[in-house]
Amino acid sequence: MNTIGSRRNFLAQVAFIGLSLPNVLRADGNSSIPTYGISNVVKSSENDYRYYKVDVPSSTPFHIVTKEKCTLNSPFLPSNEYETMGKPFPINADSSKPVALIEGKELGLKGHIEVYDLPTGYRLKYKFSPLIEIPSHTSVSSDYLIDTQKILDELPESLHESLVKAGAKIILAKDPEDAYYHYAPSQKEADKNKKPIQNGKWVGYKDGQWFDNRKFSHAPSRNNDLTIYSPEKYEDPLENLIVDRKKYKNAFKYTLLHELGHVIGNVKNHADKADFNLAFESDKRRLKVLKNNDVAYAYVSKYEAFAEIVCCFLGGYPNERKRDTLCSLYECSEFVRTKVLPDLGLKFSENDVEKIIENHYVAYS
Ligand SMILES: [Zn+2]
């Protein structure tokens, strides 16, 4: 017998047997899976990894790292030091079952991150919304993935379920190339030659909002389309500027809720219904003066009006903009409130609306 070989075997055995860390609970099938909390965000900066310190009683703390590039299946890494078997969580005989759970609150996530002890090391998994998809040709940062999940976590459950059931999708990708043009290559040239709408720019910042004038930037722009394309970074070609959505969290949230508005409209073609059409025409006729420029976009078309109104009901935009949108487009808003949202399990009384907008809910003229 080779001495070195047997020593190796012996060491391997020690590694396996010696995993009995005092006071670390085992997930042995008889007891429930132990849950640990994140006690500290060890390092945090915009462009770097973030380290989250997980408290393991009477053992060295465990760090998890949000990855710069990630896919839905593998959004987090255990820090290298602990990416070994048996430390600090014991091996579970059944590697398909998690050995521990980490409370996701500190990362802004609802529920638990599951820790799997695989032959290759620890694998951390979190159940993201089935609405989110990261295609295999691209990747995003875990922060962007988490930001997206946080927005979806705030949606009422019945709405989330309806969207999943309808087959809605939010495709996350690194940039417009991977997001839009991968699916519509011919659109790329058309967009390059497109005349800018605002400020002589394709993409820019105005009135506290980023805008993106590319034809394909709105994701569910086509009829019946239930897919939102959501690039993490996009380029302003005139300014030679890379815009990172993670840095404009509110704008990102509003954009996503607006696009979800289109998706909701597309599920049953609500914006094409005769009643909605009448409401839109009537709102346009009634409104003599636009009191708030932020509402102008809602008048671009009945589809945009629909999306903007849904965005307001779902909690997008500051209160003032919500108020001015719903009161300017009062009849459209009433259509959405009474004919669309109840189907999705969302019931808003007029009183609820007044609470949302912190004002009287009346038609502007
Ligand atoms: Zn839109």
Boltz pocket constraint, residues with backbone or C-beta under 6 A from the ligand:
constraints:
  - pocket:
      binder: B
      contacts: [[A, 218], [A, 258], [A, 262], [A, 303], [A, 304], [A, 307]]
      max_distance: 6.0
